[in-house]
Amino acid sequence: MVSQKRPTLALAIAACSSSGTQSGSGNAASSKTLVIESTSVTAPSQNFNPYVQSATGYSAQATGLIYEPLYIFNVMNPTSQPVPMLASGQPTWSNGGKTLTVPIRSGVKWSDGKPFTASDVAFTYNLVKKNPTLYTASAPLVTSATATSPTSVTLNFSSAQFANLFLIGQVYIVPQHVWGSVSNPVTYTDANPVGSGPYMLQTYSSHGFLLKQNPSYWNKSAVKVSAVDFPFYSSNANLVPPIASGQIDWAGSNLGPGISSNYLSKSNDNTTWPTPPCGGPSATASTGSSCPPRASPAMRPRRRRPAACFCRSTTPSSSRRCRAICRPPATRPRWPAS
């Protein structure tokens, strides 16, 4: 049976080429807009708060395109080291596992062009500490977070947290110059999000929203899709025609028992994965992407071989789900850059 979608997509679009024709060099983004439907949205609102599960950005699984964590993790290879995102290298434990020191990537800018520093990281973890109801997939709260330099952060905990780096490292980092003036982060809608990720909000309407490339993205050369469109559909039944016709490139909703006649039979390029590459029961369909968005098994043209996946937990450990980041097989391990 085709199952449900993931709570957070956080796509590998920054590393995956679409089925559109690329122009220029191999690093140029495709001019094709990738169209994604990851969940049925019945009551959308312009809310992109990365710490609120009911936010439209979270529901549509677009948060990870706008915001980034310090690290992502390859759960398919648990012995591999964390992959630095806003961090610049591997973290260091001290004080019996109660202190974590993280080197922070330099030269990063927020989507509004302002510089990102270790102070933003310290601010984020202290923000979550002061507002523990913010959703961070059960990451342990710090007792303090301090930017010891523009490129280094020290996180302190009340007990040893060796086993929780997976959760600690995947908290979305937000800009202090924006969130520092937010009176209530729990109810803040973040209608025009400022993030460090590969995409930023271009337009929003009652019919959906469009993300465009972030011109300030620190790893811009790895971005392979110029824009990502998230149309809203109120029910899975409304998805059958646009999916069958190829209007939607990737879908994460339940397509029901008619998936063979309504979808698979329409093109030899159409396929599904009944079991996700990163765990959890799911099946997802897509017509135009050459590699899957994070976590949910995606469908892609059979002529392209799979890309590697990195996953992150998006729910408490008792019911862990993950999101994958794909990297082009031919250029692995090219993204993210160190």
C-alpha positions as a Markdown table, in Angstrom:
| # | Residue | x | y | z |
|---|---|---|---|---|
| 1 | Met | 0.0 | 0.0 | 0.0 |
| 2 | Val | 1.2 | 3.5 | -0.8 |
| 3 | Ser | 1.8 | 5.1 | 2.6 |
| 4 | Gln | 2.1 | 8.6 | 3.9 |
| 5 | Lys | 4.6 | 11.4 | 3.5 |
| 6 | Arg | 7.4 | 12.6 | 5.8 |
| 7 | Pro | 6.9 | 15.6 | 8.1 |
| 8 | Thr | 9.9 | 17.4 | 6.8 |
| 9 | Leu | 11.2 | 17.2 | 3.2 |
| 10 | Ala | 14.4 | 19.3 | 3.4 |
| 11 | Leu | 15.2 | 18.2 | -0.1 |
| 12 | Ala | 18.4 | 17.3 | -1.8 |
| 13 | Ile | 17.5 | 19.8 | -4.4 |
| 14 | Ala | 20.7 | 21.7 | -3.7 |
| 15 | Ala | 22.6 | 18.7 | -4.9 |
| 16 | Cys | 20.1 | 17.1 | -7.4 |
| 17 | Ser | 19.6 | 18.0 | -11.0 |
| 18 | Ser | 16.1 | 18.1 | -12.3 |
| 19 | Ser | 14.9 | 16.6 | -15.5 |
| 20 | Gly | 15.0 | 20.0 | -17.2 |
| 21 | Thr | 17.9 | 20.9 | -19.5 |
| 22 | Gln | 20.8 | 22.6 | -17.9 |
| 23 | Ser | 22.4 | 25.5 | -19.4 |
| 24 | Gly | 26.0 | 26.6 | -19.2 |
| 25 | Ser | 28.5 | 24.7 | -17.1 |
| 26 | Gly | 27.9 | 21.5 | -15.1 |
| 27 | Asn | 27.4 | 23.7 | -12.0 |
| 28 | Ala | 24.6 | 25.8 | -13.5 |
| 29 | Ala | 21.2 | 25.4 | -12.1 |
| 30 | Ser | 18.5 | 24.0 | -14.4 |
| 31 | Ser | 16.0 | 26.5 | -15.6 |
| 32 | Lys | 13.2 | 24.1 | -14.9 |
| 33 | Thr | 11.1 | 24.7 | -11.9 |
| 34 | Leu | 10.7 | 21.6 | -9.8 |
| 35 | Val | 7.1 | 21.1 | -8.7 |
| 36 | Ile | 6.6 | 19.2 | -5.5 |
| 37 | Glu | 3.5 | 18.1 | -3.6 |
| 38 | Ser | 4.5 | 16.6 | -0.3 |
| 39 | Thr | 1.3 | 16.7 | 1.7 |
| 40 | Ser | -2.4 | 17.7 | 1.4 |
| 41 | Val | -2.8 | 21.2 | 2.8 |
| 42 | Thr | -6.4 | 22.1 | 3.9 |
| 43 | Ala | -5.8 | 25.3 | 5.9 |
| 44 | Pro | -2.6 | 26.9 | 4.6 |
| 45 | Ser | -1.1 | 30.1 | 6.1 |
| 46 | Gln | 2.0 | 32.0 | 5.4 |
| 47 | Asn | 3.9 | 30.4 | 8.3 |
| 48 | Phe | 7.5 | 29.2 | 7.9 |
| 49 | Asn | 8.5 | 29.0 | 11.6 |
| 50 | Pro | 11.0 | 26.1 | 11.6 |
| 51 | Tyr | 10.1 | 25.1 | 15.1 |
| 52 | Val | 6.3 | 24.7 | 14.6 |
| 53 | Gln | 5.0 | 21.5 | 13.2 |
| 54 | Ser | 1.7 | 23.0 | 12.1 |
| 55 | Ala | 3.5 | 25.7 | 10.0 |
| 56 | Thr | 2.9 | 25.5 | 6.3 |
| 57 | Gly | 6.6 | 25.3 | 5.6 |
| 58 | Tyr | 6.9 | 22.3 | 7.9 |
| 59 | Ser | 3.8 | 20.6 | 6.6 |
| 60 | Ala | 5.0 | 21.1 | 3.0 |
| 61 | Gln | 8.4 | 19.7 | 4.0 |
| 62 | Ala | 10.1 | 22.9 | 2.8 |
| 63 | Thr | 11.8 | 24.0 | 6.0 |
| 64 | Gly | 15.2 | 22.4 | 5.2 |
| 65 | Leu | 15.4 | 24.3 | 1.9 |
| 66 | Ile | 15.3 | 27.6 | 3.8 |
| 67 | Tyr | 17.1 | 26.9 | 7.0 |
| 68 | Glu | 20.1 | 24.7 | 7.8 |
| 69 | Pro | 21.4 | 22.8 | 10.8 |
| 70 | Leu | 25.0 | 22.5 | 11.9 |
| 71 | Tyr | 25.2 | 18.9 | 10.7 |
| 72 | Ile | 23.4 | 16.2 | 8.7 |
| 73 | Phe | 23.9 | 12.5 | 9.3 |
| 74 | Asn | 24.2 | 9.4 | 7.1 |
| 75 | Val | 21.9 | 7.0 | 9.0 |
| 76 | Met | 22.5 | 4.4 | 6.3 |
| 77 | Asn | 26.1 | 4.3 | 7.5 |
| 78 | Pro | 25.9 | 5.0 | 11.2 |
| 79 | Thr | 29.7 | 4.8 | 11.6 |
| 80 | Ser | 30.3 | 7.7 | 9.2 |
| 81 | Gln | 31.1 | 11.1 | 10.7 |
| 82 | Pro | 28.5 | 14.0 | 10.7 |
| 83 | Val | 28.5 | 16.0 | 7.5 |
| 84 | Pro | 29.1 | 19.7 | 8.3 |
| 85 | Met | 26.6 | 22.2 | 7.1 |
| 86 | Leu | 26.8 | 25.4 | 9.1 |
| 87 | Ala | 29.6 | 23.8 | 11.0 |
| 88 | Ser | 33.0 | 23.8 | 9.3 |
| 89 | Gly | 34.3 | 20.5 | 10.8 |
| 90 | Gln | 33.8 | 17.9 | 13.4 |
| 91 | Pro | 32.7 | 18.8 | 16.9 |
| 92 | Thr | 34.7 | 18.2 | 20.1 |
| 93 | Trp | 33.4 | 16.8 | 23.4 |
| 94 | Ser | 34.9 | 17.7 | 26.7 |
| 95 | Asn | 33.9 | 17.9 | 30.4 |
| 96 | Gly | 32.7 | 14.3 | 30.4 |
| 97 | Gly | 30.3 | 14.8 | 27.5 |
| 98 | Lys | 28.7 | 17.9 | 29.0 |
| 99 | Thr | 30.5 | 20.4 | 26.7 |
| 100 | Leu | 30.4 | 20.4 | 23.0 |
| 101 | Thr | 32.6 | 22.8 | 20.9 |
| 102 | Val | 31.6 | 23.3 | 17.3 |
| 103 | Pro | 33.7 | 25.0 | 14.6 |
| 104 | Ile | 31.5 | 27.3 | 12.6 |
| 105 | Arg | 31.6 | 27.9 | 8.8 |
| 106 | Ser | 32.9 | 31.3 | 7.8 |
| 107 | Gly | 31.9 | 33.3 | 4.8 |
| 108 | Val | 28.2 | 32.3 | 5.1 |
| 109 | Lys | 25.5 | 34.9 | 4.6 |
| 110 | Trp | 21.8 | 34.9 | 5.4 |
| 111 | Ser | 19.4 | 35.2 | 2.5 |
| 112 | Asp | 19.0 | 39.0 | 3.3 |
| 113 | Gly | 22.8 | 39.4 | 2.7 |
| 114 | Lys | 23.8 | 39.9 | 6.3 |
| 115 | Pro | 26.7 | 37.8 | 7.6 |
| 116 | Phe | 26.2 | 34.6 | 9.6 |
| 117 | Thr | 28.4 | 34.0 | 12.6 |
| 118 | Ala | 28.8 | 31.8 | 15.6 |
| 119 | Ser | 26.7 | 34.3 | 17.5 |
| 120 | Asp | 23.7 | 33.2 | 15.5 |
| 121 | Val | 24.3 | 29.6 | 16.5 |
| 122 | Ala | 24.7 | 30.5 | 20.2 |
| 123 | Phe | 21.5 | 32.6 | 20.0 |
| 124 | Thr | 19.6 | 29.8 | 18.5 |
| 125 | Tyr | 20.4 | 27.2 | 21.2 |
| 126 | Asn | 19.7 | 29.8 | 23.9 |
| 127 | Leu | 16.4 | 30.6 | 22.2 |
| 128 | Val | 15.3 | 27.0 | 22.3 |
| 129 | Lys | 16.4 | 26.8 | 25.9 |
| 130 | Lys | 14.2 | 29.8 | 26.8 |
| 131 | Asn | 11.3 | 28.4 | 24.8 |
| 132 | Pro | 11.4 | 24.6 | 25.3 |
| 133 | Thr | 8.0 | 24.1 | 23.5 |
| 134 | Leu | 9.7 | 24.9 | 20.2 |
| 135 | Tyr | 9.9 | 21.7 | 18.2 |
| 136 | Thr | 13.5 | 20.5 | 17.7 |
| 137 | Ala | 12.9 | 16.7 | 17.5 |
| 138 | Ser | 13.6 | 16.3 | 21.2 |
| 139 | Ala | 17.1 | 17.7 | 21.1 |
| 140 | Pro | 18.5 | 18.1 | 24.6 |
| 141 | Leu | 18.4 | 21.7 | 25.9 |
| 142 | Val | 21.6 | 23.5 | 26.7 |
| 143 | Thr | 22.4 | 25.1 | 30.0 |
| 144 | Ser | 24.3 | 27.7 | 28.1 |
| 145 | Ala | 25.5 | 28.5 | 24.6 |
| 146 | Thr | 28.4 | 30.8 | 23.9 |
| 147 | Ala | 30.1 | 32.1 | 20.8 |
| 148 | Thr | 33.8 | 32.0 | 21.9 |
| 149 | Ser | 34.8 | 33.5 | 18.5 |
| 150 | Pro | 33.1 | 34.4 | 15.2 |
| 151 | Thr | 33.8 | 30.8 | 14.1 |
| 152 | Ser | 33.4 | 28.7 | 17.3 |
| 153 | Val | 30.5 | 27.9 | 19.6 |
| 154 | Thr | 30.5 | 26.1 | 23.0 |
| 155 | Leu | 27.4 | 24.3 | 24.1 |
| 156 | Asn | 27.0 | 23.2 | 27.7 |
| 157 | Phe | 24.6 | 20.6 | 29.0 |
| 158 | Ser | 23.6 | 19.5 | 32.5 |
| 159 | Ser | 24.5 | 15.8 | 31.8 |
| 160 | Ala | 26.6 | 13.9 | 29.3 |
| 161 | Gln | 25.2 | 14.0 | 25.8 |
| 162 | Phe | 27.6 | 11.9 | 23.8 |
| 163 | Ala | 24.7 | 9.8 | 22.4 |
| 164 | Asn | 22.6 | 12.9 | 21.3 |
| 165 | Leu | 24.9 | 14.6 | 18.8 |
| 166 | Phe | 22.4 | 13.3 | 16.2 |
| 167 | Leu | 19.7 | 15.5 | 17.6 |
| 168 | Ile | 21.8 | 18.4 | 18.9 |
| 169 | Gly | 23.5 | 18.9 | 15.5 |
| 170 | Gln | 20.2 | 19.1 | 13.5 |
| 171 | Val | 18.5 | 22.0 | 15.2 |
| 172 | Tyr | 17.7 | 24.6 | 12.6 |
| 173 | Ile | 19.8 | 27.8 | 13.0 |
| 174 | Val | 18.0 | 31.1 | 12.8 |
| 175 | Pro | 19.4 | 34.7 | 12.4 |
| 176 | Gln | 19.7 | 36.7 | 15.6 |
| 177 | His | 19.2 | 39.9 | 13.8 |
| 178 | Val | 15.6 | 38.7 | 12.9 |
| 179 | Trp | 14.6 | 36.5 | 15.8 |
| 180 | Gly | 16.2 | 38.6 | 18.5 |
| 181 | Ser | 13.2 | 41.0 | 18.3 |
| 182 | Val | 10.6 | 38.3 | 18.2 |
| 183 | Ser | 8.5 | 38.6 | 21.4 |
| 184 | Asn | 7.0 | 35.1 | 21.2 |
| 185 | Pro | 9.0 | 32.6 | 19.1 |
| 186 | Val | 6.3 | 29.9 | 19.6 |
| 187 | Thr | 3.5 | 31.9 | 17.9 |
| 188 | Tyr | 5.8 | 33.8 | 15.4 |
| 189 | Thr | 4.7 | 33.0 | 11.9 |
| 190 | Asp | 8.0 | 33.9 | 10.2 |
| 191 | Ala | 6.0 | 34.9 | 7.1 |
| 192 | Asn | 9.1 | 36.1 | 5.2 |
| 193 | Pro | 11.8 | 33.7 | 6.4 |
| 194 | Val | 15.5 | 34.7 | 6.4 |
| 195 | Gly | 17.6 | 31.6 | 6.3 |
| 196 | Ser | 21.0 | 30.3 | 5.2 |
| 197 | Gly | 19.7 | 27.5 | 3.0 |
| 198 | Pro | 19.8 | 27.2 | -0.8 |
| 199 | Tyr | 16.3 | 28.7 | -1.3 |
| 200 | Met | 14.2 | 31.6 | -0.1 |
| 201 | Leu | 10.6 | 32.5 | -0.4 |
| 202 | Gln | 9.6 | 34.3 | -3.7 |
| 203 | Thr | 5.8 | 34.3 | -3.7 |
| 204 | Tyr | 3.0 | 33.0 | -1.5 |
| 205 | Ser | -0.7 | 32.7 | -2.2 |
| 206 | Ser | -3.7 | 30.6 | -1.2 |
| 207 | His | -2.8 | 28.3 | -4.1 |
| 208 | Gly | 0.8 | 27.6 | -3.0 |
| 209 | Phe | 4.2 | 29.1 | -2.7 |
| 210 | Leu | 7.4 | 29.4 | -4.8 |
| 211 | Leu | 10.9 | 29.2 | -3.6 |
| 212 | Lys | 13.7 | 30.7 | -5.6 |
| 213 | Gln | 17.5 | 30.3 | -5.3 |
| 214 | Asn | 19.1 | 32.1 | -2.4 |
| 215 | Pro | 21.7 | 34.4 | -4.2 |
| 216 | Ser | 23.8 | 34.5 | -1.0 |
| 217 | Tyr | 24.0 | 30.7 | -0.5 |
| 218 | Trp | 27.4 | 29.6 | 0.7 |
| 219 | Asn | 27.5 | 26.6 | -1.6 |
| 220 | Lys | 25.6 | 28.1 | -4.6 |
| 221 | Ser | 27.6 | 26.1 | -7.2 |
| 222 | Ala | 26.0 | 22.9 | -5.9 |
| 223 | Val | 22.4 | 24.1 | -6.4 |
| 224 | Lys | 21.0 | 22.3 | -9.4 |
| 225 | Val | 17.4 | 23.5 | -9.5 |
| 226 | Ser | 16.6 | 27.2 | -9.9 |
| 227 | Ala | 13.2 | 27.2 | -8.3 |
| 228 | Val | 10.8 | 24.9 | -6.3 |
| 229 | Asp | 7.1 | 25.2 | -6.6 |
| 230 | Phe | 4.8 | 23.9 | -3.8 |
| 231 | Pro | 1.2 | 23.9 | -5.0 |
| 232 | Phe | -1.6 | 23.3 | -2.5 |
| 233 | Tyr | -4.0 | 20.4 | -2.9 |
| 234 | Ser | -6.8 | 19.8 | -0.4 |
| 235 | Ser | -7.0 | 16.1 | -0.9 |
| 236 | Asn | -5.1 | 13.2 | -2.5 |
| 237 | Ala | -7.9 | 12.6 | -5.0 |
| 238 | Asn | -7.1 | 16.0 | -6.6 |
| 239 | Leu | -3.5 | 14.9 | -7.2 |
| 240 | Val | -4.2 | 12.0 | -9.6 |
| 241 | Pro | -4.7 | 14.1 | -12.8 |
| 242 | Pro | -1.6 | 16.4 | -12.3 |
| 243 | Ile | 0.6 | 13.5 | -11.3 |
| 244 | Ala | -0.5 | 11.3 | -14.2 |
| 245 | Ser | 0.1 | 14.2 | -16.6 |
| 246 | Gly | 3.5 | 15.0 | -15.3 |
| 247 | Gln | 2.6 | 18.5 | -14.0 |
| 248 | Ile | 4.0 | 17.4 | -10.6 |
| 249 | Asp | 7.6 | 16.2 | -10.5 |
| 250 | Trp | 7.6 | 14.6 | -7.0 |
| 251 | Ala | 4.7 | 13.7 | -4.8 |
| 252 | Gly | 4.7 | 12.3 | -1.3 |
| 253 | Ser | 1.0 | 11.7 | -0.7 |
| 254 | Asn | -1.0 | 8.5 | -0.7 |
| 255 | Leu | -2.0 | 7.8 | -4.3 |
| 256 | Gly | -4.2 | 4.9 | -3.4 |
| 257 | Pro | -4.9 | 1.5 | -5.1 |
| 258 | Gly | -5.1 | 3.1 | -8.6 |
| 259 | Ile | -1.4 | 4.0 | -8.7 |
| 260 | Ser | -0.6 | 1.4 | -11.4 |
| 261 | Ser | -3.3 | 2.6 | -13.8 |
| 262 | Asn | -3.2 | 6.2 | -12.9 |
| 263 | Tyr | 0.5 | 6.7 | -12.7 |
| 264 | Leu | 2.9 | 3.9 | -13.5 |
| 265 | Ser | 1.3 | 3.0 | -16.8 |
| 266 | Lys | 1.6 | 6.6 | -18.1 |
| 267 | Ser | 5.4 | 6.5 | -18.7 |
| 268 | Asn | 8.3 | 4.1 | -18.4 |
| 269 | Asp | 10.1 | 6.8 | -16.5 |
| 270 | Asn | 7.5 | 6.7 | -13.7 |
| 271 | Thr | 8.3 | 4.4 | -10.8 |
| 272 | Thr | 7.9 | 4.2 | -7.0 |
| 273 | Trp | 9.8 | 2.9 | -4.0 |
| 274 | Pro | 7.5 | 1.0 | -1.6 |
| 275 | Thr | 10.2 | 1.1 | 1.0 |
| 276 | Pro | 12.0 | 4.4 | 1.8 |
| 277 | Pro | 15.8 | 4.4 | 1.5 |
| 278 | Cys | 16.1 | 5.8 | 5.0 |
| 279 | Gly | 13.5 | 3.8 | 7.0 |
| 280 | Gly | 9.8 | 4.0 | 7.7 |
| 281 | Pro | 6.9 | 2.7 | 5.6 |
| 282 | Ser | 6.2 | 5.0 | 2.7 |
| 283 | Ala | 5.9 | 5.1 | -1.1 |
| 284 | Thr | 6.3 | 8.2 | -3.1 |
| 285 | Ala | 5.9 | 9.1 | -6.7 |
| 286 | Ser | 7.6 | 11.7 | -9.0 |
| 287 | Thr | 8.0 | 12.3 | -12.7 |
| 288 | Gly | 10.7 | 14.9 | -13.2 |
| 289 | Ser | 13.4 | 14.7 | -10.6 |
| 290 | Ser | 16.6 | 12.7 | -11.1 |
| 291 | Cys | 17.0 | 12.0 | -7.4 |
| 292 | Pro | 14.7 | 11.8 | -4.5 |
| 293 | Pro | 13.9 | 14.6 | -2.1 |
| 294 | Arg | 14.9 | 13.8 | 1.5 |
| 295 | Ala | 13.6 | 10.9 | 3.4 |
| 296 | Ser | 10.4 | 9.8 | 1.6 |
| 297 | Pro | 11.2 | 7.3 | -1.1 |
| 298 | Ala | 10.8 | 9.3 | -4.3 |
| 299 | Met | 10.3 | 8.1 | -7.8 |
| 300 | Arg | 12.7 | 9.2 | -10.5 |
| 301 | Pro | 13.5 | 8.2 | -14.1 |
| 302 | Arg | 14.8 | 4.7 | -14.3 |
| 303 | Arg | 17.6 | 5.8 | -16.6 |
| 304 | Arg | 19.3 | 7.6 | -13.8 |
| 305 | Arg | 21.1 | 5.7 | -11.1 |
| 306 | Pro | 20.3 | 6.6 | -7.5 |
| 307 | Ala | 22.1 | 9.3 | -5.6 |
| 308 | Ala | 23.5 | 8.8 | -2.1 |
| 309 | Cys | 21.2 | 9.7 | 0.8 |
| 310 | Phe | 21.9 | 11.5 | 4.1 |
| 311 | Cys | 19.1 | 11.6 | 6.6 |
| 312 | Arg | 18.1 | 13.5 | 9.7 |
| 313 | Ser | 15.6 | 12.6 | 12.4 |
| 314 | Thr | 12.5 | 14.8 | 12.4 |
| 315 | Thr | 10.5 | 13.2 | 15.1 |
| 316 | Pro | 11.3 | 12.0 | 18.7 |
| 317 | Ser | 13.6 | 9.0 | 18.7 |
| 318 | Ser | 10.7 | 6.7 | 19.6 |
| 319 | Ser | 9.3 | 7.1 | 16.2 |
| 320 | Arg | 12.2 | 8.3 | 14.2 |
| 321 | Arg | 11.8 | 9.4 | 10.6 |
| 322 | Cys | 14.4 | 10.9 | 8.5 |
| 323 | Arg | 15.0 | 13.2 | 5.6 |
| 324 | Ala | 17.6 | 12.6 | 3.0 |
| 325 | Ile | 19.9 | 14.8 | 1.1 |
| 326 | Cys | 21.0 | 13.5 | -2.2 |
| 327 | Arg | 24.3 | 14.1 | -3.9 |
| 328 | Pro | 25.0 | 13.5 | -7.6 |
| 329 | Pro | 26.6 | 10.0 | -8.0 |
| 330 | Ala | 29.1 | 11.4 | -10.5 |
| 331 | Thr | 30.4 | 14.0 | -8.2 |
| 332 | Arg | 30.1 | 12.4 | -4.8 |
| 333 | Pro | 31.2 | 13.6 | -2.1 |
| 334 | Arg | 30.9 | 17.0 | -3.5 |
| 335 | Trp | 28.0 | 18.5 | -1.4 |
| 336 | Pro | 28.2 | 20.0 | 1.0 |
| 337 | Ala | 31.6 | 21.5 | 0.5 |
| 338 | Ser | 34.0 | 21.4 | 3.4 |
